[in-house]
């Protein structure tokens, strides 16, 4: 059954979950914790946190215990995600329920994906697994099609692109949202003639999202679904990124830092400021962006380097900076190299790194081109 076809959990399903929980309790009780940082599954957190009396909190622990019976580390890491530690909302409880059912239906796939998630960053130094948080966000935001796609085609970059709404991928999320809204509007249309018009328009123009939304603005009485503009959703997404301290904890691996800076910041050759100011301004020169990257890498527990190349002979910018980490073999792993650093690159020694960085600003900021496939089965109503 497709994930987005599930209804809210019925009583009989909750009974099955409760039965599993009873079996699991004996597996959990008395189990000592060797993993670093707090989780809602820790006994110490259970006794110290006042949220113990909150029903959502208790339900979350019971649900995570279901996963814990099969994969203790996976459940424990979910319990470390900040959204669950600071109080659990109704939407978050529903997200955890969906996650549990999805896990039970796809256990082997989940376990494999979790191994990839867990390997991003330094587990012994980070507060929580940020890629797992991103995955939970998809459940909270009810992006079930995106989740199903990841189950079959998982990669860290694909996960972040689907879950993190940043400056340079915001239009993708707006397009997805409008498509979902248009789908709901079409199937709520009460006028058969208008439905036929929409289908004909779709066949002729290979798309009908804008047309459907324009129709609901003209004749809203012919649609049962109320259109929700993306701007109202965007506020929620932006609130996830508006506190630098919270975001610093989230950006706890080179892959995450590279993705965040490359997709959220713009190169401005004459703009330099402190990392904190650069964080909020969302632009800077190579040195400003590299310093922000180094700060994040240092906080993540890595051995880092920062290098500046000066070249008076070039017709481009006379100075270019980059930052990164040393891998286990002593190689230079260049993580932030704006504007040309589209990918994380590895260099054997400092000479090779300097050669790569030289004339870095001669290359203009990369042009981002996005193409979207038509949504599958747009006119097929979910059963």
Secondary structure as UniProt FT lines:
FT   HELIX           3..5
FT   HELIX           11..28
FT   TURN            29..30
FT   TURN            40..41
FT   HELIX           43..48
FT   HELIX           50..53
FT   HELIX           55..68
FT   TURN            69..70
FT   HELIX           72..78
FT   TURN            79..80
FT   HELIX           82..85
FT   HELIX           90..105
FT   HELIX           107..118
FT   TURN            123..125
FT   HELIX           130..140
FT   TURN            141..142
FT   HELIX           144..152
FT   HELIX           156..163
FT   HELIX           167..169
FT   HELIX           170..188
FT   HELIX           192..205
FT   HELIX           209..218
FT   HELIX           220..222
FT   HELIX           230..239
FT   TURN            240..241
FT   HELIX           244..250
FT   HELIX           254..264
FT   STRAND          266..267
FT   TURN            269..270
FT   HELIX           275..281
FT   STRAND          283..284
FT   HELIX           286..299
FT   TURN            300..301
FT   STRAND          304..310
FT   TURN            312..313
FT   STRAND          319..326
FT   TURN            328..329
FT   STRAND          332..336
FT   TURN            338..340
FT   STRAND          345..347
FT   HELIX           350..357
FT   TURN            358..359
FT   HELIX           360..362
FT   TURN            376..379
//
